[in-house]
Amino acid sequence: MKIAEVRELSDKELLEKLNAEKTALNQMVLNHSISPLDSSSKIKEKRRDIARFLTELRQRGIKK
C-alpha cells in the first residue's frame, strides 16, 4: 500500500488495517515456518505496510 493511500484513511480505518496486517503477518510467518512460501518477499512487504501505518498514526498524534 502506498503512503498516499495510507494518508487518505481515517484513524479508525488505519487501526483496523493495522490489526488486520499484524494478524496476516503472524499467519504468514507461521505458515512459512511450516512450509516455505513461494515468495518470502511478501513477509517483508507486510512488515513495511505495518511500519507505514504506525508512522502515519505517530505523525497524526504529533500534529494533535
Buried (B, 14 or more C-beta within 10 A) or exposed (E): EEEEEBEEBEEEEBEEBBEEBBEBBEEBBEEEEEEEEEEEEBBEEBBEBBEBBEEBBEEEEEEE
